[in-house]
Amino acid sequence: MANEMGVVIVEDHCLLADGLCQLFERVLNWRVLARVENGLEVYRACQTHQPDLVVLDLGLPGMDGVEVIRQCRQRWPALKIVVHSACGDIRRARGALDAGALSYVLKSSRHETMLTAARLAVAGRTFVDPALMASGSTHKLEVAGADALTHRELQVLKLIAEGHRNRDVAEALSISVKTVETHRLNLMRKIDAHSVADVVNSAHRLGLIV
């Protein structure tokens, strides 16, 4: 992955767009290729600039943000999309992710959350703002393979995501370290996790941690 990524920002509020530009250019040293304010301009910008990443506000007037995501991903399959939204409805987030977005970040969140989402997105990994899980919504985002997890595997997943080592997990659950390792391998295979970061994100999406 190249160090310098090209970004298109889709945001109709000038101050928010300015802040996002500064965040990507000054902190990540990525290039903001274009700033646009509606869905039609997104397509033109992507055609002209071929960005690596699009940061998209779902709530722009006169456009269906989810449909924009779907059409962009159909036309440019390699394009990564991060949603930057004021909407904390987890069903709305699920719709955006199902349409092809990789990340969903609330506008009320800290800059670090957007930075994490953007870095993971360009690496092809999903990220959902932890604040969505802290909202108390009963509509949990789905995680591939999660339905196949046993109760014990969910316990292990939660503890690993909280930063506990295998030995700590074993002591907490009164099982052997070897058993923890077995559960860990099985759950990571089931949810297609390849790193601890993937495990943490899955735990967030399942609402196991906030």
Buried (B, 14 or more C-beta within 10 A) or exposed (E): EEEEBBBBBBBBBEEBBEBBBEBBEEEBEBBBBBBBBEBEBBBEBBEEBEBBBBBBBBBBEEBEBBEBBBBBBEEBEEBBBBBBBEBBEBEBBBBBBEBBBBBBBBBEBEEEBBBBBBBBBBEEBBBBBBBBBEBEBEEBBEBEBBEEBEEBBBBBBBBBBEEBEBEBBBEEBEBEBEBBBBBBEBBBEBBEBEEEBBBBBBBBBBBBBE
